Amino acid sequence: MTKPPEPASFTPAELRKLRSLKDPYGIQRYLDAMPYHLGDTAWSPRRVLRENTAHCLEGAIFAAAALRANGFPPLLLDLEAEHDTDHVLALYRIKGHWGVVAKSNYTGCRYREPVYRSLRELAMSFFNLYFNLRRERTLRTFSRPVHLARFDHLQWMTTEKPIWFVVDYLFEVHHYKLLRPGMARHLHRIDERLYRAETLGKAEKSG
């Protein structure tokens, strides 16, 4: 674990809220209760707290800040997909095992208990559930962990400005392949039951 952020980073009320979530599972429950939005935004954790809504990227960054407030390092893991959008996760470790907190529009692409011995093992837990609207399994790579303290000088936790600089860095960071050459050609599309289960309660654009 690492030192929580100084009070100057957040207001006392904001810090009390973040610390009241207590642990990764409490943070996940808070994210799950928060509506998913589809805007092209990159809000800081402070803005997410105020708006009480987030998408995948914002949810992961918010979770990283909440984890930091509760004594964990603020880490992200990026999952990269083919013919699909990436998925960003807040990464944590307990007793040598990895877990994640995440906001997703798909039911199975969220929380993971800290039971994974390696990041590859954790990333593969998403493989069968990660698909596009053509029902193709699309997950291909995972990143090395990104420690968000590298962006403290840009006030990533509290700025009112968009934090696209985090996204830019995720594009640059090294990713590790999950499949060997040729494997993707033999993947089957998901069936109707899995599709319906994973899209339960999915937020859709209006109009």
C-alpha positions as CSV (number, residue, x, y, z in Angstrom):
1,M,0.0,0.0,0.0
2,T,1.0,3.6,-0.5
3,K,0.5,6.9,1.3
4,P,-3.0,8.3,0.7
5,P,-3.3,11.6,-1.1
6,E,-2.7,14.8,0.9
7,P,-5.9,16.6,1.9
8,A,-4.9,19.5,-0.4
9,S,-5.6,17.2,-3.4
10,F,-9.3,16.8,-2.5
11,T,-11.6,18.8,-0.2
12,P,-12.2,17.3,3.2
13,A,-15.7,16.2,2.1
14,E,-14.4,14.6,-1.0
15,L,-11.7,12.7,1.0
16,R,-14.3,11.5,3.5
17,K,-16.5,10.2,0.7
18,L,-13.6,8.3,-1.0
19,R,-12.4,6.9,2.3
20,S,-15.9,5.8,3.3
21,L,-15.7,3.3,0.4
22,K,-13.0,1.5,2.5
23,D,-11.8,-1.2,0.1
24,P,-11.8,-2.4,-3.6
25,Y,-15.2,-4.0,-3.2
26,G,-16.8,-0.9,-1.7
27,I,-15.4,1.2,-4.5
28,Q,-16.9,-1.3,-7.1
29,R,-20.3,-1.2,-5.4
30,Y,-20.2,2.6,-5.6
31,L,-19.3,2.5,-9.3
32,D,-22.0,-0.1,-10.0
33,A,-24.6,2.2,-8.4
34,M,-23.5,5.1,-10.6
35,P,-25.2,5.4,-14.0
36,Y,-23.1,4.7,-17.1
37,H,-22.8,7.6,-19.6
38,L,-21.8,7.5,-23.2
39,G,-20.3,11.0,-23.6
40,D,-16.9,11.6,-25.2
41,T,-15.4,13.0,-22.0
42,A,-12.3,12.5,-19.8
43,W,-13.4,13.7,-16.4
44,S,-11.2,13.7,-13.4
45,P,-12.3,11.8,-10.2
46,R,-13.5,15.1,-8.7
47,R,-15.8,15.7,-11.7
48,V,-17.0,12.1,-11.5
49,L,-17.9,12.6,-7.8
50,R,-19.8,15.7,-8.7
51,E,-21.7,14.4,-11.7
52,N,-22.3,10.9,-10.2
53,T,-21.8,9.2,-13.6
54,A,-18.9,7.8,-15.5
55,H,-17.9,5.6,-18.4
56,C,-15.2,2.9,-18.5
57,L,-12.2,5.3,-18.6
58,E,-13.5,7.7,-16.0
59,G,-14.7,4.9,-13.8
60,A,-11.2,3.3,-13.8
61,I,-9.5,6.5,-13.0
62,F,-12.0,7.4,-10.3
63,A,-11.4,3.9,-8.8
64,A,-7.6,4.4,-8.9
65,A,-8.1,7.7,-6.9
66,A,-10.4,6.0,-4.4
67,L,-7.9,3.1,-4.0
68,R,-5.2,5.7,-3.4
69,A,-7.4,7.4,-0.7
70,N,-7.6,4.0,1.0
71,G,-3.9,3.1,0.9
72,F,-3.4,1.4,-2.4
73,P,-1.2,2.7,-5.2
74,P,-3.2,4.3,-8.1
75,L,-2.7,1.8,-10.9
76,L,-4.4,1.3,-14.3
77,L,-4.3,-1.7,-16.6
78,D,-5.4,-1.3,-20.2
79,L,-7.0,-4.1,-22.2
80,E,-6.6,-3.6,-26.0
81,A,-9.0,-5.0,-28.5
82,E,-9.3,-5.6,-32.3
83,H,-12.3,-4.1,-34.1
84,D,-13.5,-2.9,-30.7
85,T,-12.9,-0.4,-27.9
86,D,-10.2,-0.8,-25.3
87,H,-11.2,-1.3,-21.6
88,V,-9.4,0.4,-18.7
89,L,-9.3,-1.1,-15.3
90,A,-8.1,0.1,-11.8
91,L,-5.6,-2.5,-10.6
92,Y,-5.0,-3.5,-7.0
93,R,-3.0,-6.2,-5.3
94,I,-3.6,-8.0,-2.0
95,K,-1.2,-10.6,-0.5
96,G,0.6,-11.0,-3.9
97,H,-2.6,-11.5,-6.0
98,W,-4.1,-9.1,-8.5
99,G,-7.7,-7.9,-8.8
100,V,-9.4,-5.0,-10.5
101,V,-12.2,-2.4,-10.1
102,A,-13.9,-1.3,-13.3
103,K,-16.9,0.5,-14.8
104,S,-18.4,-1.2,-17.8
105,N,-21.5,-1.2,-20.0
106,Y,-21.2,-5.1,-20.0
107,T,-22.0,-7.1,-17.0
108,G,-18.9,-9.4,-16.9
109,C,-16.2,-6.8,-17.6
110,R,-16.2,-5.2,-14.1
111,Y,-14.8,-6.4,-10.7
112,R,-12.3,-9.1,-10.2
113,E,-11.4,-10.5,-6.8
114,P,-7.7,-10.5,-5.9
115,V,-7.1,-14.2,-6.8
116,Y,-4.9,-13.8,-9.9
117,R,-1.3,-14.7,-9.7
118,S,-0.2,-12.8,-12.8
119,L,-1.5,-9.9,-14.9
120,R,-1.8,-12.2,-17.9
121,E,-4.0,-14.6,-15.9
122,L,-6.2,-11.6,-14.8
123,A,-6.4,-10.3,-18.4
124,M,-7.4,-13.7,-19.7
125,S,-10.4,-13.8,-17.2
126,F,-11.9,-11.2,-19.5
127,F,-11.3,-13.0,-22.8
128,N,-14.5,-15.0,-23.1
129,L,-16.7,-12.1,-22.2
130,Y,-15.0,-9.4,-24.3
131,F,-16.8,-9.0,-27.7
132,N,-18.0,-6.5,-30.2
133,L,-21.5,-6.0,-31.6
134,R,-20.7,-8.5,-34.4
135,R,-20.3,-10.9,-31.5
136,E,-16.6,-11.5,-32.2
137,R,-14.2,-12.1,-29.3
138,T,-11.9,-9.2,-29.6
139,L,-9.5,-9.0,-26.7
140,R,-5.9,-9.1,-27.9
141,T,-3.4,-7.4,-25.5
142,F,-2.9,-6.1,-22.0
143,S,-0.6,-3.3,-20.8
144,R,2.0,-3.2,-18.1
145,P,0.6,-1.4,-15.0
146,V,0.5,2.4,-15.2
147,H,1.1,4.3,-11.9
148,L,-0.9,7.4,-12.1
149,A,1.4,9.2,-9.7
150,R,3.3,10.1,-12.8
151,F,0.5,12.6,-13.5
152,D,0.3,14.2,-10.1
153,H,1.9,17.4,-11.5
154,L,-1.1,17.6,-13.8
155,Q,-3.6,17.3,-10.9
156,W,-5.2,14.2,-12.5
157,M,-7.4,13.6,-9.5
158,T,-9.0,17.1,-9.1
159,T,-8.5,19.1,-12.3
160,E,-11.6,20.6,-14.0
161,K,-9.8,20.1,-17.4
162,P,-10.1,16.9,-19.4
163,I,-7.5,14.3,-18.6
164,W,-6.9,13.0,-22.1
165,F,-3.2,12.9,-21.2
166,V,-3.9,9.6,-19.4
167,V,-5.4,8.2,-22.6
168,D,-2.4,9.3,-24.7
169,Y,-0.1,7.5,-22.3
170,L,-2.1,4.3,-22.4
171,F,-1.7,4.3,-26.2
172,E,2.1,4.6,-25.8
173,V,2.7,2.1,-23.0
174,H,3.9,-1.4,-23.8
175,H,1.2,-4.1,-24.3
176,Y,1.6,-7.8,-24.2
177,K,-0.1,-10.2,-26.6
178,L,-2.6,-12.7,-25.3
179,L,-2.9,-14.9,-28.4
180,R,-0.3,-16.7,-30.5
181,P,-0.2,-16.0,-34.3
182,G,-3.1,-17.6,-36.1
183,M,-5.3,-18.2,-33.0
184,A,-7.7,-15.3,-33.8
185,R,-8.7,-16.9,-37.1
186,H,-10.2,-19.9,-35.3
187,L,-12.2,-18.0,-32.7
188,H,-16.0,-18.6,-32.6
189,R,-18.6,-15.9,-32.2
190,I,-20.5,-15.7,-28.9
191,D,-23.9,-17.3,-28.7
192,E,-27.3,-15.5,-28.1
193,R,-27.5,-16.4,-24.4
194,L,-24.1,-15.0,-23.6
195,Y,-24.8,-11.9,-25.6
196,R,-28.1,-11.2,-23.7
197,A,-26.4,-11.9,-20.3
198,E,-23.5,-9.6,-21.0
199,T,-25.7,-6.7,-22.3
200,L,-28.2,-6.8,-19.5
201,G,-29.0,-3.2,-18.5
202,K,-26.7,-1.9,-21.2
203,A,-26.8,1.9,-21.7
204,E,-27.7,3.0,-25.2
205,K,-27.5,6.3,-27.0
206,S,-30.9,8.0,-27.3
207,G,-32.3,8.8,-30.7
